[in-house]
Amino acid sequence: MATATLKVTNRSDRFPIGTSVGAYPKRSRIFGGKPSGPALATATVAADGTLTFTGLNETEPLVLWAEVAGEPRYLAAEAPAAIEPAPVETLKERISKRRASVGA
């Protein structure tokens, strides 16, 4: 499982500067309350309104959550891009590997 970084830009309208925001699996969202389970990662909204989470699973859909003035606030997030994506093999390379593994 590779780790990934998720950078959220310009969302200080949703989460004010200095707010601690947690990244949770999408399935743990509870409408009107805090998500179930522990946060996968946390980050604080920077002065420029950005959030940067590291160490996330690059395939899992996420929700970002923080409590602001007693109100639970969510923001949906796409799965983050992997820091080091796996190399892409061509069909020819896959066929060659398969033939070599079966001795053909």
VENFENVEN-V597455 format. One record per residue. PHI is phi in radians with two decimals (999 if undefined). PSI is psi in whole degrees, -180 to 180 (* if undefined). Layout:
# VENFENVEN-V597455
PHI;PSI
PHI;PSI
This chain:
# VENFENVEN-V597455
999;117
-1.42;155
-1.72;154
-2.39;165
-2.05;134
-2.03;123
-2.02;123
-1.86;123
-1.85;137
1.02;47
-2.03;31
-1.20;-13
-1.20;-33
-1.56;-45
-2.14;110
-1.06;157
-0.97;135
1.57;-4
-1.35;135
-1.48;124
-2.08;136
-1.83;145
-1.79;126
-2.20;156
-1.08;144
-1.00;-35
-1.18;-15
-1.61;4
-1.13;135
-2.15;117
-1.12;128
1.44;9
-2.75;-176
-1.29;142
-1.06;153
-1.35;148
1.43;174
-1.37;157
-1.23;143
-1.26;-34
-2.80;156
-2.25;154
-2.62;158
-1.91;138
-1.13;122
-1.33;171
-1.04;-28
-1.56;7
1.49;11
-1.73;156
-2.19;136
-2.27;116
-1.84;140
-2.21;160
1.39;28
-1.70;155
-1.27;125
-1.31;-4
-1.91;-12
-1.58;127
-1.14;143
-2.17;160
-2.21;144
-1.79;139
-2.42;142
-2.68;154
-1.74;120
-2.11;117
0.93;42
1.37;3
-1.93;126
-1.27;130
-2.16;134
-2.02;156
-2.55;124
-1.31;145
-2.34;140
-1.21;163
-1.08;132
-1.19;155
-1.37;142
-1.16;145
-1.16;-45
-2.12;92
-1.15;150
-1.15;143
-1.15;144
-1.61;128
-1.69;144
-1.40;165
-1.06;-40
-1.07;-42
-1.15;-41
-1.14;-40
-1.13;-43
-1.06;-45
-1.11;-42
-1.11;-44
-1.09;-40
-1.15;-37
-1.27;-28
-1.74;-1
1.38;27
-1.64;*
